[in-house]
Amino acid sequence: MLGWISTCLLASLLLPNGECSKIIGGREAAPHSRPYMALLNTNGHQCSGTLIKADWVLTAAHCKVNSSTTIKLGVHSIKAKNKYIQNFKLLRSIRYNFDEDTLDNDIELVQLCRKARLNKAVNILPLPKKFDDVKDGTWCNTAGWGSTNKNNYQPSDKLMEVCLPAISRKKCAEMWDYAQITPNMMCTLDASGKKDACGGDSGGPLLCEKMFRGIVSFGLLNSCANPEIPGVYTFLTKDYIKWINKEINKNTNTIN
């Protein structure tokens, strides 16, 4: 691997969006088994997110949502219609000191234009209540509608899911010569090089031992499901959760 490189080149090598945020080597999720999943689309650019309150979605800051962003809840198949799909416009979005060069603090709150109707297909994923590091080897899982083939970057029609082992931040940092792995990040790595979250999965949730612990953030250009390059996630720290609760409570009375 190359040594440390400039942040300009880093931004071109790291692929937080589109091409390298897909589920590889996973399986189709059971319809509506992940009712917290949100599908975000901004001028044809796709990301995922997590419903954390009836009118709030948590996603990655690099997804660059704006006033044209549409948010869908209750989706399993993107193409097929179903009675559970709810469509929303964005009311506001709030980032947490996001660094576009290093992708540190890759976290963003999106407020929906109205509250979602909660049911079996649309529901909330609780925020974590513990903040210790996820131990090396812990099994985690994530989901999204990104490409299922690292050589073909067409999004998946169906929601896909994959299980991945976490690796320690120290081990991840040793493997990532191209990027700085900060305490705000965590990593997973499939040693076989067959599984990864890697374009349209950006912003989606990572669950470890059934707890929401991270947000799909970035990988290396053209290196999804590479056994030498861990996938990187925003780690849901205590500071992030304090910030989320503060922003949600501050804006709680703005819509019905």
N, C-alpha and C positions, 0 to 999 in steps of 0.2 A: 504494500500500500504506500501511497505517497505520504509525505510528511504534512505538516500544517500548511494550509493555503489561505490566501486572502479571502476576506468576506465576500468580495464581488464574485470570485470564482466559486466560493462555497454556495452562494445563492443559486448558481447555475447547476451545481452538482446535486445538491439536496433537492428532492422532489416531493414537496409537501402536498401537492395538489394533483388532480387529474391522473397523469400517467402512472404514478406509483402510490396509489392509495386504494388498492383493491384487495379482495379476498382471493388468495391463491391456495389451492389444495384443501379447501373447505367443503362444506356440504350445504344444501338448501335448508334453511331454517324452517321449522314447522310454522305454517301461517299464523301470524299474530302471537307467536310465542315470546316475542320481544316487543311488547306494546309501547315501550318507551322510545322506539326508534323513530327518528325524524329524517325526512329526505329534503335536502335543501338544494335549490337550483338558482344560480345567478347567471343570467344570460348564457345558458347552456353549460355552465360549469357546475358540476355536481359535488356535493359533500353530504356527509351524514351529521347527525346531532342526536342529543338525548333530551327527552322531555323531563325536566326536573320540577316543574310546577305547571299548573294548568295553562299558564300563559308564558312560560319561559323554557327556552331550549338552550342547552350548553353545547358549544361546538368549538372548533379550532379557529384561532384568529387569522390564520393564513387563508382561510376560505373566502375572506374579503366579501362578506355579505354587504348589501346595500339596499336602497329603496326598491330596486327591481327584483329582489330575492323573493322567491316563493317557497313556502314550507308546507310539506305534506305530512300528515300523521295517519296511522292506520294502514300504511302501504305494505303489501307483500310483493305483488307483481306490479312493476311500474306501468306496464302496458294494459293490464286487465283492470276493469272497473270493479269496485266492490263497495258495498253499502257503508263500510266503516271509514273510508277515506275522508279526511277533513283537510281543507285547503285554507292557507293563511297567507296574509301579507305581513311584512315586518313593520313593527311599530318603532322599535329602536334597537340598536346593537351597542354593546359596551365591551371594550377590550381591557386587558390587564397589562399595561406596559409592554406590549408585544415588541420584540426585536426582530425585524424582518430579515436581518442578515444572519443571525445565529439561530433564529426560530425559538429562542427562549421565551417563556411566558406565552406559549401558543394556546391561548384560551380566550373564549369570547362568549358573552351572554347575548341571546337574541330574544327580545320580547315580541310575542305574537300580538296581532291587532285585536284579538279577543281571546277569551278563555276557551280551551278545548273542552269538548264533552268527553268525560272519562267513561270508558267502558272496557270490555274484554280485549278490544283491539287497540285502544289508546289509553295509556296509563303512565304514571310517573315512576321513574327510577330514583330511589332515595340516594341522597348524597352520603359519602362515607362518614363514619363516626370514629374511625381510627386512622392514624396517619403514619404509622411505622412503615419502614420500607418493606416492599413485597420481597419475600425471601427468594433467593436463587433456587430455581427448580419448581416454584409454585405454578400450578396450572392456571392459566387465564384464558379468557375467550373474548372475541370481538365479532362484529357483524357489519355488513354493508352491502351496497349494490354496485360496487366497483367491478372491474374486469376480473375474470377468473383465470386468465391466461396472461402470463407476464410478457408474452410475445404478441399479444393482441389486445389493445387497450380499449375494447368495446365494453361498456358497462353491462353488468348482469341485469336481466329483467327481474329476477327473483332475489329476495333477500338471502344472502349467504352468510354462514357463520364458520368460525374456525377456532380451534383450541391451540394455544401456544404456551410454552414454558417461559416464565420470567427468568432473566439473568440479573446478576447484581450490577449495580451502577458502576462499580469499579471494573468489572469484567467488560461491560459495555464500552466504557471510556477507553479501555486498552485496545478494543477492536475498532473503534471509530477514530481513525486518523484525520478524517475530513471535518469533523465537527466537535465542538465542546459539549460534553454531556454534563449538564448542570444538576444541582439537587432538585430542580423543578421537573426533571425528566426521569422516566423509567424505561426499561427495555425488555423485549422478548426476542427469542432466537430459536428457530427450529434447526437443529444441527443437521438434519437430512436435506435441508434446502428445498423442501417441498411445500411448506406452508408459510403464509405471511399475510399480514394486513398491509396492503401496499398501495392511487388516484381517487376514486369516488367514496372510499371508506374514510377519508380524512374527516376528523371531527367526531367520529363515532366513539362509543364507549368501550373501554376495556374493563372487564369484570374479572376479579381474582377471588376465588373462594366465595363466590356469589355477591361480592361487594364491588361497587363502582370505584375503581382505583385510578383510571387514566383515560386520556383522550388520544385517539390516533393522530400523530403529528407528522413524522417524516421518515423517509428512507433515502437511499442513494440512487441517483439516476441510473436506470437500466439494471438495477441490482435487487429487485424485489425477490424474496425467497432465496436470498444468497446466504449460505451457511456461515459466511465470514462477516456479514454486515447485519447487525441487529436492527430490528424495527424499533423506532423511538416514539414514546408517548409522553404527553404532558401528565405529570404525576399530580394527583389531586392532594395537595398539601393542606395543612391547617390554615395557612394564610389565604390560599385560594378559596377555601370554604367560607372563611370570615368575609372575604370580599364579595362572594356570591350572595350570601345572606344579607349583607349590608345593601347591595344594589337592588336586590329583589324587594326588600322591605321599604327602601326609599321610594321605589316606584310602584308600590303595591296598589295604590288607589287611583291609578291613572286610567284604568279601563274597568268595565263591568264584566 
